Amino acid sequence: MVLGIVVRVSLRLQSKKIDTCGFVQKPIAVLIGLQYAAGERRQRSKRFMTDAKRTESPEVVAWQQVCSPDCAELRAAAAGCEPRSAAAIAGLRKRWPAALVTVALELTRARDKARRKFPDAMSFAGDVAFVADVAGVEQGTSQRVARHKGARFSAARINAVHDFCCGIGGDALELSRIAAVHAVDADPVRAWMCQHNLQQAGGEHSTTVSVADVTDFDCGSAAVHIDPSRREEAGQRRRAWHYRDYRPDPTFLEQLVERQPAVAIKLGPGVDFAELPQPEQTEIELISDRGTLVQAVLWSGALVQEPGTRSATLLLNDSVLTVRGRPATVGEMPVATSVEPARAWLFEPDAALERAQLLAQFAVQHGLSEVAPGLGLLTGSVDVQSPWCTSFRVAEVLPWREGRVRRWLADHGAGIVEVKTRGGVADANALQRSLRGAGSVPYTLFVLRTGQKKIAMITRRIDPAGDESTTA
């Protein structure tokens, strides 16, 4: 019965002169996929496979087909297709099966997003040298961050790593540069993508990929890197910010930390650190990639450099900066008694430094004070010129009244006005539109609450060379 359906579909497509890229000319592969979908999908998370290509789900078959030489013309057409044009997409579907068109368009969008995040993988020749879906690119660890994390495995002389919940292989690609990698994911499509990308990279060390539920996986005495899911439900875009909502759950993660000789757990930077296991034996690192806080990592076992500490890491284009220490306690941060416009500077620290609770250490080192308790903004009498913070020269401090601030800005030739706030004191986007002036001088306005008062700090952004920026 199913074979008859496949044959009829094949004849119908041929009668319409649709280029199937070999998709329905291979009914056995489709039948295997249908059988898998009907019966084996329920057991997918329990299966162990030494080769992700053996997972014959319909989705994997479609991705394999699109990435084959038979579909080179489809990929080229998808790359030139306007993604918002319904007519252009309909045109593709007249020539190729809709399922293949959907995959080809997804691949095109994903590769566009991947160019900055995975530059080495995207530099390989060919339009399928790096394969991913859009969500896989968004969720995957970037090359720069993965390489930094891999350096810690290398320093600990780790020679074999299990990369659990590997996704498209962002971490596995870099780990394979320094150790043998066995990547594992419960999603057969992502596992196939990871295997494909590892094979294209051709690292010096052996790599294997399995489709399995990592909670049933015996990893022996190997080191483990794991990227637990932080989605609340499959298919939803809302993040799970609570550690208790991670999948695999905290019980499994804690067992890994206790059992394995070296473990790295990739975490969302907003996770509650108080919920994490073994705080005095592990280390938490907050990683900022060129000023954007991207992830936290819990290091345990042989991967710990200083037990019980936090570290903030700033990845720049050609250097890596790290500050390490114990998180500050209440009362350690010096607080300014006032901010005098004639001699004041305002500093916005990198989010990794603030999130790691190492801001007090930085402030004391540079002779700075916090504008108000808990604001995370520092002030001082001289520019510290540090890559760990953005500097602003304070031009005026006023009580927050929009009309008064608007008049001051107009009197001082304001053009574009960037607005920053903390704690939802004001609607920054609305103010940026309403305060923009006819002049040419860019200003940055901070609307803050200090005690019971709201204040407006009107500033000029300073570029890394120490000059006033020509843009807000």
Buried (B, 14 or more C-beta within 10 A) or exposed (E): EEEEEBEEBBEEBEEEEBBBBBBBEBBEBBBBBBEBBEEBBEEBBEBEBEEBBEBBBBBBBBBBBBBBEBBBEBBEBBBEBEEEEEEBBEEBBEBBBEBBBBBBBBBBBBBBBBEEBBEEBBEEEEBBBBBBBBBBBEBBBBBBBBBBBBBBBBEBEBEBBBBBBBBBBBBBBBBBBBBBBBBBBBBBBBBBBBBBBBEBBEBEBEBBBBBBBBBEBEBEEBBBBBBBBBBBEEEEEEEBEBBEBBBBEBEBBBEBBEEBBBBBBBBBBEBEBEEBBBBEEBBBBBBBBEEEBBBBBBBBBBBBBEEBBBBBBBBEEEEEBBBBBEBBEEEEBBBBEEBEBEEBBBBBBBBBBBBBBBBBBBBBEBEBBBBBEEBBBBBBEEBBEBEBBBBBBBBBBBEBEEEEBBEBBEEBEBBBBBBBBBEEBBEBEEBBEEBBBEBEBBBBBBBBBBEEEBBBBBBBBBEEEEEEBEEB
